């Protein structure tokens, strides 16, 4: 990477870590941010902030002018928003930036997807050859729809595209996953599914960033999808117990069988959606089917292709990753 890199989602968790890494490496970085984005973590960095929106194609044309590489990290991660809301961002927004990237003749397009596109299969060592099944939540559907848009551009228009599928990403800045777990542990209401005995599928955020930079430069990356996971046997019970110990609070006490939790989540989701339509209140449901699937089924994915093709290795191991995560939680007052 010698030219300018555009990062979408730079104000988010993975995008923020990627932005800081590229700046440290001396790359020219441009961040696409919305007018409402919290850019506080980007302050003081040697980056160019360009205001735009995935749903405003003209803003993407301006943002991509002169760019060599696109890292598309932005997405709506939601387990209860409407299908129309999630589709506008995750599918139509991806289609818009892909078209803009083609028009700008970018050299490489790296898209951050998710292992959710496999449909929460709960099987051992799922690799990139697995096909999807019917999905029970809209987020996973839209992430697969985004992938399809990218593959069309790769096959039909010659876009040098690479898709990364991280599993459960943890680390400093993970407010929506680790932060929520920490709050629940502190409050004594952390709920595990099936005793937390399934594999959590953890990958430390800096290891995801390593995969992204390799995907941008490696000659064998275009046209490929890669699972990104540290390959750890750590269960949700171990992870939450380790977080609790680091924070000095009691471990999770509550657990529900997966079928019971799934039924409860279905009821809560529909109740909260009805409340939202009537009152406009934007609260999230206390439990969602996506959360039940992630916490209640093995998140065990093979990283063999990423290792063999790009030479990737998880440089940050679990003890160091956990320590950094706990230090961040403590510093943020969780």
Secondary structure, 3 states (H helix, E strand, C coil): CCCEEEEECCCCHHHHHHHHHHHHCCCEEEEEECCCCCCHHHCCCCCEEEECCCCCHHHHHHHHCCEEEEEECCCCCCCCCCHHHHHHHHHHHHHHHHHHHHHHCCCEEEEECCHHHHCCCCCCCECCCCCCCCCCCHHHHHHHHHHHHHHHHHHHHCCCEEEEEECEEECCCCHHHHHHHHHHHHHCCCEEEHHHCCECCEEEHHHHHHHHHHHHHCCCCCCEEEEECCCCCCEHHHHHHHHHHHHCCCCCCEEECHHHHHHHHHHHHHHHHHHHHHHCCCCCCCCCHHHHHHHHCCCCECCHHHHHHHCCCCCCCHHHHHHHHHHHHHHCCC
